[in-house]
């Protein structure tokens, strides 16, 4: 499942990212630190749900109990070119399998929501499954990022494994592959790129723009990762405390949200400010310099699903919630304006070509266009047969709106001041249900798409004839 994707502009990532190499002692110390933190969290939550944990433990033990298979006569095989019979176990050395896994491999076992069963090695050379001497060097060579490369960050849940995949895409050279990934110990829900170097700085050092990714989790935390460090095993900064979701109100300071972080938006004008929306019905404004929440905005009565800072007004924040409303909030005065729609608000986006309008997608399949100077929407599009799970507005092509839905389709619309017409539709059946879309910031018709299944999908809208005709895009070669 892919709940969130985001693009990174060309020229932002380091050309030669730093490849982190931990020795075994450092790796063991890091894992021990993680285990200690998990133990502290578990101890702190025991008093809240002792009965529930006992039931979970019993269920887990029941799953772990494996009945001994019935004894049966071991089949025998006869080796080619010989007369001596041997058992299958002898032929394939099955008795040594457990020994190989547990005794001869020196890697460190990893545990947690995203790491169960994985064995981590300090270097590629120590991994016994990499047998070619050139394998490590070949992998290191792929870490180069060219000035013409875009990166796509993908939040991914696959079984019990949680991770962030960073894909590289190059339009000119037609490259598209996973550049590197980040293993997580909790489930990611939302992503937001930022350039601000968060947290305390060493004395005498200056803050310089970088290449960072904020990851909002099912647990009430936001982790900020440095994308220019390969094989990083922990974030540079964590916002909020790792506790079990609760109904308690979030607080200003280090504690942060009390439930899942559903969405985030980084301010490109006030670069030290990150807004986050939670399942605790509130919005927090984080000061990235101190890694603490400075403001709580309790405007909504249900989960906050989507946020977007205004493209020009640095203190204006657009919010969407499961309470069927959108708010435009002036964060200086806390004054806000509200619009109510036909269903839960799944996603919002400012119109790139107009400072006064935005689009919201709802659970009823509607895409609603609003002028913030008016009390009623400009118009409503019956966009999809199911909830509109993602909207994207192009900053390169005026009037281009793209929507995706749980009905498996992506649609491109040509929007005017009073109406919208669908100019391209494509179904992604392998995805089962679509969750998120994002337009490339440098190549205005390329979409990144994520859903319940099927992995990351790309679609260049300009390959559609009706789309090219609607936006007067010449056919290649003509």
PyMOL commands that set and color helices and strands:
alter all, ss='L'
color gray80, all
select helices_A, chain A and resi 24-45+50-64+88-92+94-104+124-126+135-141+429-431+461-463+465-470
alter helices_A, ss='H'
color red, helices_A
select strands_A, chain A and resi 4-8+18-19+76-78+85-87+108-110+118-120+150-158+161-170+175-184+188-194+212-217+222-226+229-230+237-239+261-266+273-278+283-287+292-297+304-309+316-321+325-330+336-340+345-350+357-362+366-371+379-382+388-393+400-405+409-415+420-427+434-439+446-451+457-460
alter strands_A, ss='S'
color yellow, strands_A
deselect
rebuild
show_as cartoon
